[in-house]
Amino acid sequence: MAVKIVHLYPDEMNLYGDCGNIICLKKRLEARNFKVEVIGVGIGDRIPNFDIMFIGGGQDREMKLICKDIRRKSEELTYYINSGKTLLAICGGYQILGEYYKTLNSQTIELTGALPFFTECAKQRMIGNIVFESPFGKTVGFENHGGKTYLAKELQPLGKVITGFGNNGEDKTEGILYKNTFGTYAHGPVLPKNPMLADEIIKRALCVGELQNIDDELEQKCHNSLVSRFT
């Protein structure tokens, strides 16, 4: 039986090589002899059952295109998140899991409300390389976002910022980790740069404690080099 990866809004939400995260997951699964099926889910499509869901980032234009549709999918997303399905959301994909986005002119755009956090438009974009400490080691990526995200007190961030801005440039938090939902502002794509994070997502999707070792010496060297370079 194949491991099913749902790519939500593959045409609209795919900034800064975010689809590379799916390529990474697919390659690391196939290296361990798993078959993988990638299913694109667009505007108007129902979300099928899945093992991993991925949502990439998008600019304001793309966010407006999916806004109505993502609200229609909010009940499904909330169910999957709270039932412990494994999900990775990047930047704009991360933001849409929250309650709302407030623009500079104080317009409030309602989002899915799947998780208790919100995002407000910042006066200046937050751009640059980011390194943050997570439960899975130091994580490195590239951030470019105009929104500041604030988590409810009961939510756990994915990590603590070492270098960069993170959720809002104020409280040193980066991303979110809720059950098996991972949200982050790290583009790049983030998973090829951070094999330990990629494997954690795979382990949670497969409900296993350990994975078969694979030859990823080059990936580990790349990760270590980037962390050293940006910290």
MITI-942636 format. One record per residue: residue number from 1; residue in three letters; x, y, z of N, C-alpha, C in turn. Coordinates in steps of 0.001 Angstrom, whole numbers. Layout:
<recs>
REC resi resn    n.xx    n.yy    n.zz   ca.xx   ca.yy   ca.zz    c.xx    c.yy    c.zz
REC  NUM  ALA       X       Y       Z       X       Y       Z       X       Y       Z
...
</recs>
This chain:
<recs>
REC resi resn    n.xx    n.yy    n.zz   ca.xx   ca.yy   ca.zz    c.xx    c.yy    c.zz
REC    1  MET     845   -1196       0       0       0       0     885    1253       0
REC    2  ALA     513    2217    -826    1338    3419    -969    1099    4408     161
REC    3  VAL    2148    5135     506    2017    6278    1408    1437    7431     596
REC    4  LYS     306    7976    1053    -386    9013     300     -15   10400     826
REC    5  ILE     512   11218     -79     844   12603     247    -112   13511    -517
REC    6  VAL    -909   14273     196   -1803   15251    -424   -1086   16593    -496
REC    7  HIS   -1026   17144   -1703    -461   18480   -1916   -1631   19429   -2134
REC    8  LEU   -1927   20243   -1114   -3054   21158   -1182   -2667   22428   -1938
REC    9  TYR   -3432   22761   -2962   -3213   23931   -3818   -1813   23929   -4453
REC   10  PRO   -1481   22880   -5208    -146   22810   -5806     135   23909   -6822
REC   11  ASP    -924   24425   -7482    -721   25473   -8493    -629   26859   -7872
REC   12  GLU   -1382   27071   -6795   -1448   28410   -6201    -408   28632   -5105
REC   13  MET     -83   27600   -4345     756   27759   -3146    2069   26996   -3327
REC   14  ASN    3033   27656   -3973    4301   26982   -4267    5419   27999   -4469
REC   15  LEU    5735   28747   -3413    6800   29745   -3483    8157   29147   -3104
REC   16  TYR    9218   29742   -3636   10584   29471   -3181   10904   27977   -3121
REC   17  GLY   10427   27243   -4131   10766   25823   -4205   10101   24960   -3165
REC   18  ASP    8941   25400   -2647    8295   24639   -1587    7932   23217   -2000
REC   19  CYS    7668   22993   -3310    7334   21642   -3755    8502   20686   -3548
REC   20  GLY    9701   21227   -3328   10854   20382   -3026   10675   19589   -1744
REC   21  ASN    9787   20063    -867    9505   19313     354    8833   17982      39
REC   22  ILE    7941   17985    -943    7291   16739   -1353    8299   15816   -2031
REC   23  ILE    9153   16377   -2865   10196   15568   -3510   11076   14913   -2455
REC   24  CYS   11440   15673   -1428   12282   15148    -354   11590   13997     380
REC   25  LEU   10339   14209     782    9599   13157    1484    9488   11908     621
REC   26  LYS    9176   12102    -662    9023   10979   -1590   10330   10194   -1713
REC   27  LYS   11439   10895   -1898   12732   10234   -2064   13150    9494    -798
REC   28  ARG   12909   10089     365   13321    9445    1615   12430    8232    1926
REC   29  LEU   11188    8293    1522   10317    7124    1669   10706    6024     696
REC   30  GLU   10954    6393    -550   11326    5399   -1559   12665    4747   -1239
REC   31  ALA   13575    5507    -633   14863    4928    -223   14680    3849     837
REC   32  ARG   13521    3874    1497   13202    2863    2513   12178    1850    1977
REC   33  ASN   12043    1819     646   11220     819     -54    9712    1007     126
REC   34  PHE    9286    2248     394    7863    2544     419    7432    3078    -947
REC   35  LYS    6255    2675   -1383    5647    3291   -2552    4976    4580   -2111
REC   36  VAL    4976    5571   -2984    4428    6887   -2635    3467    7348   -3717
REC   37  GLU    2325    7856   -3315    1359    8449   -4225    1150    9902   -3820
REC   38  VAL    1416   10817   -4747    1213   12249   -4500     -91   12674   -5171
REC   39  ILE    -981   13273   -4396   -2308   13649   -4883   -2466   15164   -4782
REC   40  GLY   -2625   15834   -5914   -2867   17270   -5909   -4338   17566   -5624
REC   41  VAL   -4589   18485   -4707   -5954   18876   -4357   -6083   20376   -4580
REC   42  GLY   -6916   20759   -5535   -7049   22164   -5886   -8335   22787   -5402
REC   43  ILE   -8616   23969   -5936   -9839   24687   -5579  -11047   23871   -6039
REC   44  GLY  -11971   23654   -5128  -13182   22899   -5444  -13071   21405   -5221
REC   45  ASP  -11857   20893   -4989  -11666   19464   -4775  -11891   19092   -3316
REC   46  ARG  -12408   17886   -3088  -12492   17349   -1744  -11116   16822   -1328
REC   47  ILE  -10856   16826     -36   -9595   16295     491   -9762   14801     741
REC   48  PRO   -9003   13958      27   -9100   12518     262   -8329   12125    1520
REC   49  ASN   -8512   10894    1947   -7717   10402    3072   -6234   10438    2703
REC   50  PHE   -5376   10702    3667   -3954   10865    3372   -3120   10443    4567
REC   51  ASP   -1834   10268    4309    -862   10021    5376    -136   11304    5752
REC   52  ILE     179   12121    4728     844   13409    4939     141   14436    4059
REC   53  MET    -131   15613    4626    -614   16730    3819     452   17811    3798
REC   54  PHE     626   18426    2629    1565   19539    2502     847   20750    1923
REC   55  ILE    1085   21922    2539     569   23194    2028    1744   24159    1933
REC   56  GLY    2014   24652     737    3130   25566     540    2737   27019     751
REC   57  GLY    3648   27904     428    3426   29333     603    2872   29979    -652
REC   58  GLY    2268   31153    -482    1731   31897   -1613    1763   33387   -1342
REC   59  GLN    1799   34173   -2407    1759   35620   -2267     310   36080   -2066
REC   60  ASP     114   37390   -1875   -1218   37922   -1588   -2225   37536   -2671
REC   61  ARG   -1794   37567   -3933   -2706   37229   -5033   -3222   35804   -4890
REC   62  GLU   -2305   34879   -4619   -2699   33473   -4493   -3546   33243   -3246
REC   63  MET   -3208   33944   -2170   -3990   33809    -944   -5436   34239   -1179
REC   64  LYS   -5627   35302   -1975   -6981   35760   -2279   -7725   34736   -3133
REC   65  LEU   -6992   34075   -4048   -7615   33077   -4921   -8170   31898   -4129
REC   66  ILE   -7454   31486   -3086   -7876   30289   -2352   -8738   30609   -1133
REC   67  CYS   -8908   31903    -828   -9510   32302     447  -10888   31682     676
REC   68  LYS  -11786   31802    -311  -13130   31254    -146  -13098   29732     -58
REC   69  ASP  -12270   29131    -902  -12222   27670    -927  -11658   27103     365
REC   70  ILE  -10639   27759     927  -10034   27218    2148  -11013   27308    3311
REC   71  ARG  -11884   28310    3309  -12903   28375    4356  -13909   27233    4215
REC   72  ARG  -14195   26849    2955  -15083   25704    2742  -14445   24398    3206
REC   73  LYS  -13116   24372    3187  -12395   23173    3612  -12043   23208    5105
REC   74  SER  -12437   24259    5802  -11989   24449    7179  -12435   23323    8102
REC   75  GLU  -13652   22830    7922  -14140   21763    8797  -13320   20491    8605
REC   76  GLU  -13017   20169    7347  -12189   18992    7062  -10792   19139    7664
REC   77  LEU  -10181   20309    7432   -8830   20535    7945   -8792   20457    9466
REC   78  THR   -9765   21071   10111   -9821   21046   11572   -9935   19617   12084
REC   79  TYR  -10766   18834   11415  -10931   17436   11809   -9612   16681   11671
REC   80  TYR   -8971   16810   10526   -7721   16080   10295   -6637   16493   11294
REC   81  ILE   -6529   17787   11562   -5513   18278   12491   -5757   17739   13898
REC   82  ASN   -6988   17818   14346   -7295   17380   15710   -7305   15871   15871
REC   83  SER   -7466   15152   14772   -7411   13694   14847   -5982   13165   14773
REC   84  GLY   -5008   14087   14606   -3608   13679   14644   -2986   13333   13314
REC   85  LYS   -3638   13695   12214   -3022   13477   10908   -1757   14325   10781
REC   86  THR    -824   13865    9965     457   14561    9809     364   15598    8703
REC   87  LEU     726   16831    9042     556   17947    8121    1747   18896    8243
REC   88  LEU    2262   19351    7104    3323   20361    7065    2819   21552    6271
REC   89  ALA    2839   22742    6882    2362   23958    6231    3446   25027    6303
REC   90  ILE    3714   25652    5159    4791   26636    5041    4221   28027    4806
REC   91  CYS    4664   29006    5562    4393   30432    5352    2901   30704    5171
REC   92  GLY    2451   31056    3953    1038   31322    3747     173   30118    4069
REC   93  GLY     690   28917    3783     -26   27693    4131    -168   27532    5631
REC   94  TYR     829   27983    6350     798   28002    7819    -221   29020    8305
REC   95  GLN    -202   30222    7731   -1109   31279    8164   -2577   30887    8021
REC   96  ILE   -2928   30164    6960   -4337   29863    6719   -4906   28868    7724
REC   97  LEU   -4051   28227    8515   -4550   27334    9559   -5060   28115   10772
REC   98  GLY   -4758   29404   10812   -5159   30237   11940   -6551   30834   11781
REC   99  GLU   -6862   31763   12686   -8221   32315   12748   -8451   33430   11725
REC  100  TYR   -7465   34328   11602   -7662   35442   10675   -6324   36097   10344
REC  101  TYR   -6367   36921    9274   -5235   37754    8865   -5736   39193    8831
REC  102  LYS   -5057   40082    9564   -5452   41494    9603   -4508   42294    8713
REC  103  THR   -5055   43012    7737   -4261   43790    6794   -3803   45102    7421
REC  104  LEU   -2956   45849    6699   -2455   47131    7207   -3576   48143    7408
REC  105  ASN   -4635   48036    6607   -5762   48964    6775   -6829   48398    7708
REC  106  SER   -6408   47414    8523   -7250   46828    9582   -8430   46004    9063
REC  107  GLN   -8361   45585    7794   -9362   44658    7288   -9048   43258    7828
REC  108  THR  -10054   42575    8322   -9864   41240    8869  -10338   40191    7866
REC  109  ILE   -9418   39312    7456   -9744   38232    6525   -9869   36947    7326
REC  110  GLU  -11069   36403    7374  -11306   35176    8126  -10648   34001    7421
REC  111  LEU   -9986   33142    8202   -9311   31973    7651   -9989   30704    8183
REC  112  THR   -9262   29612    8284   -9933   28352    8635  -10320   28263   10105
REC  113  GLY   -9539   28919   10984   -9790   28779   12414   -9492   27392   12931
REC  114  ALA   -8693   26632   12193   -8367   25272   12625   -7552   25281   13915
REC  115  LEU   -6746   26335   14111   -5919   26450   15310   -6005   27876   15854
REC  116  PRO   -5845   28043   17186   -6020   29360   17805   -4787   30261   17708
REC  117  PHE   -4579   30813   16531   -3554   31847   16358   -4021   32786   15262
REC  118  PHE   -3380   33950   15167   -3757   34914   14134   -2501   35585   13591
REC  119  THR   -2670   36251   12453   -1562   36924   11789   -1967   38351   11440
REC  120  GLU   -1043   39283   11664   -1266   40684   11304    -194   41133   10324
REC  121  CYS    -594   41961    9378     355   42469    8397    1367   43393    9070
REC  122  ALA    2647   43158    8781    3721   43983    9340    4008   45163    8417
REC  123  LYS    4578   46212    8970    4925   47375    8159    6129   47088    7265
REC  124  GLN    7002   46190    7719    8164   45805    6922    8220   44290    6832
REC  125  ARG    8597   43789    5649    8713   42344    5467    9879   41804    6282
REC  126  MET    9775   40559    6662   10829   39871    7403   11495   38878    6459
REC  127  ILE   12705   39204    6062   13378   38464    4987   14774   38057    5435
REC  128  GLY   15157   36841    5126   16523   36399    5377   16583   34940    5785
REC  129  ASN   17789   34469    6002   17976   33102    6461   17609   33007    7939
REC  130  ILE   17035   31874    8311   16610   31660    9682   17173   30338   10186
REC  131  VAL   17593   30354   11441   17989   29132   12140   17245   29127   13466
REC  132  PHE   16598   28007   13770   15897   27917   15045   16110   26547   15679
REC  133  GLU   16069   26545   17002   16234   25302   17764   14874   24648   17910
REC  134  SER   14773   23398   17458   13517   22661   17541   13754   21368   18331
REC  135  PRO   12700   20627   18646   12888   19340   19329   13678   18333   18489
REC  136  PHE   13898   18664   17213   14580   17739   16306   15947   18272   15885
REC  137  GLY   16475   19189   16688   17775   19776   16409   17639   21152   15774
REC  138  LYS   18760   21749   15437   18757   23051   14776   18170   22903   13374
REC  139  THR   17284   23842   13036   16598   23812   11745   16927   25093   11000
REC  140  VAL   17215   24974    9702   17630   26124    8899   16696   26280    7709
REC  141  GLY   16409   27524    7347   15562   27793    6188   15698   29236    5756
REC  142  PHE   14801   29648    4858   14774   31019    4359   13372   31569    4560
REC  143  GLU   13271   32743    5166   11956   33329    5416   11770   34613    4626
REC  144  ASN   10552   34831    4178   10191   36057    3469    8689   36248    3647
REC  145  HIS    8313   36939    4726    6889   37079    5019    6568   38483    5517
REC  146  GLY    5367   38933    5151    4910   40250    5567    3924   40181    6705
REC  147  GLY    3721   39005    7258    2777   38832    8354    3469   38467    9648
REC  148  LYS    2927   38957   10754    3397   38591   12083    2367   37665   12721
REC  149  THR    2809   36485   13115    1903   35484   13664    2054   35394   15180
REC  150  TYR     911   35354   15853     893   35295   17318      92   34063   17754
REC  151  LEU     750   33184   18494     131   31943   18941    -622   32149   20242
REC  152  ALA   -1732   31431   20408   -2404   31389   21705   -1474   30722   22717
REC  153  LYS   -1658   31056   23993    -745   30576   25031    -666   29061   25104
REC  154  GLU   -1766   28387   24762   -1773   26930   24884   -1057   26234   23739
REC  155  LEU    -656   26975   22710      21   26370   21570    1531   26365   21763
REC  156  GLN    2162   25337   21230    3615   25180   21317    4249   25597   19994
REC  157  PRO    5237   26495   20026    5940   26802   18780    6785   25618   18323
REC  158  LEU    7110   25597   17049    7980   24555   16525    9399   24710   17054
REC  159  GLY    9812   25953   17313   11159   26163   17812   11393   27572   18325
REC  160  LYS   12622   27790   18799   13053   29093   19307   14105   29665   18363
REC  161  VAL   13900   30906   17935   14773   31531   16940   16171   31755   17493
REC  162  ILE   17157   31338   16726   18563   31640   17012   18992   32824   16153
REC  163  THR   18701   32745   14849   18990   33818   13907   17786   34001   12999
REC  164  GLY   17320   35233   12836   16179   35492   11971   15017   36089   12745
REC  165  PHE   13839   36040   12153   12652   36682   12719   11675   35690   13341
REC  166  GLY   11367   34619   12614   10394   33660   13123    8972   34159   12997
REC  167  ASN    8134   33788   13947    6701   34096   13859    6408   35580   13736
REC  168  ASN    7119   36401   14501    6767   37823   14520    7934   38777   14754
REC  169  GLY    9147   38251   14919   10296   39107   15162   10346   39699   16546
REC  170  GLU    9468   39234   17450    9378   39825   18781    9630   38823   19901
REC  171  ASP    8966   37683   19838    9005   36756   20977    9916   35547   20792
REC  172  LYS   10694   35535   19696   11668   34472   19420   11031   33114   19118
REC  173  THR    9707   33079   18924    9086   31815   18546    9114   31656   17033
REC  174  GLU    9155   30404   16590    9069   30114   15159    8124   28941   14948
REC  175  GLY    7131   29155   14095    6254   28084   13687    5349   27572   14791
REC  176  ILE    4791   26402   14518    3878   25773   15458    4022   24260   15361
REC  177  LEU    3879   23606   16485    3831   22142   16522    2644   21759   17387
REC  178  TYR    1594   21280   16733     374   20882   17439      27   19460   17014
REC  179  LYS      59   18531   17976    -116   17113   17649     867   16762   16540
REC  180  ASN     367   16427   15337    1272   16103   14236    1223   17141   13116
REC  181  THR     825   18359   13478     802   19472   12526    2017   20363   12742
REC  182  PHE    2783   20536   11672    3985   21365   11681    3721   22604   10821
REC  183  GLY    3856   23786   11407    3767   25022   10646    5071   25788   10802
REC  184  THR    5542   26402    9720    6804   27141    9789    6863   28201    8697
REC  185  TYR    7657   29236    8939    7926   30243    7919    9145   29891    7065
REC  186  ALA    9760   28745    7312   10997   28381    6627   10723   27812    5240
REC  187  HIS   11102   28590    4227   11085   28114    2841   12426   27443    2553
REC  188  GLY   12677   27237    1257   14034   26870     929   14288   25867    -167
REC  189  PRO   13626   24725    -217   12625   24168     699   13269   23695    2008
REC  190  VAL   12480   23584    3042   13042   23340    4371   13473   21879    4603
REC  191  LEU   12745   20907    4060   13032   19518    4422   14350   18980    3859
REC  192  PRO   14722   19267    2597   16027   18782    2137   17197   19327    2956
REC  193  LYS   17019   20521    3522   18068   21126    4340   18103   20555    5756
REC  194  ASN   17031   19877    6146   16879   19404    7524   16360   17968    7539
REC  195  PRO   17216   16993    7213   16754   15600    7106   16137   15057    8383
REC  196  MET   16573   15553    9538   15979   15061   10786   14516   15475   10895
REC  197  LEU   14194   16676   10440   12807   17125   10444   11981   16318    9451
REC  198  ALA   12546   16070    8274   11840   15266    7274   11520   13878    7821
REC  199  ASP   12485   13273    8491   12268   11924    9032   11279   11931   10195
REC  200  GLU   11246   13011   10958   10260   13095   12040    8840   13120   11466
REC  201  ILE    8654   13852   10388    7349   13896    9734    6977   12518    9211
REC  202  ILE    7939   11827    8607    7683   10477    8086    7336    9515    9214
REC  203  LYS    8092    9568   10317    7818    8675   11447    6411    8875   11988
REC  204  ARG    6004   10115   12101    4665   10388   12633    3587    9914   11666
REC  205  ALA    3827   10091   10379    2848    9637    9390    2710    8120    9397
REC  206  LEU    3817    7416    9598    3812    5950    9587    3525    5354   10956
REC  207  CYS    3493    6217   11984    3261    5766   13370    4324    4758   13802
REC  208  VAL    5587    5114   13556    6702    4256   13961    7682    5074   14795
REC  209  GLY    8433    4391   15639    9403    5070   16489   10746    5255   15827
REC  210  GLU   11085    4356   14910   12380    4417   14229   12195    4152   12750
REC  211  LEU   13136    4658   11951   13147    4418   10518   14422    3697   10119
REC  212  GLN   14339    2961    9044   15531    2324    8471   16541    3404    8099
REC  213  ASN   17804    3170    8435   18854    4116    8066   19028    4160    6555
REC  214  ILE   19278    5348    6033   19584    5504    4614   20861    6328    4491
REC  215  ASP   21446    6298    3316   22676    7050    3082   22316    8508    2791
REC  216  ASP   22397    9339    3822   22109   10758    3624   23257   11613    4165
REC  217  GLU   24475   11114    3972   25656   11827    4465   25766   13218    3855
REC  218  LEU   25473   13331    2552   25575   14644    1899   24540   15615    2452
REC  219  GLU   23324   15116    2691   22280   15964    3242   22661   16469    4634
REC  220  GLN   23239   15583    5431   23654   15982    6782   24785   17004    6725
REC  221  LYS   25719   16818    5789   26813   17781    5645   26285   19140    5207
REC  222  CYS   25313   19135    4290   24696   20384    3834   24025   21098    5004
REC  223  HIS   23271   20344    5793   22589   20913    6952   23579   21550    7909
REC  224  ASN   24607   20804    8269   25596   21306    9233   26310   22545    8706
REC  225  SER   26598   22539    7397   27281   23681    6796   26403   24935    6843
REC  226  LEU   25119   24791    6542   24216   25933    6549   24015   26482    7967
REC  227  VAL   23874   25591    8932   23713   26043   10317   24943   26834   10758
REC  228  SER   26116   26313   10429   27365   27011   10810   27483   28351   10098
REC  229  ARG   27041   28395    8856   27163   29628    8064   26253   30738    8584
REC  230  PHE   25067   30382    9053   24067   31389    9388   23944   31677   10894
REC  231  THR   24800   31042   11688   24756   31326   13128   26116   31831   13616
</recs>
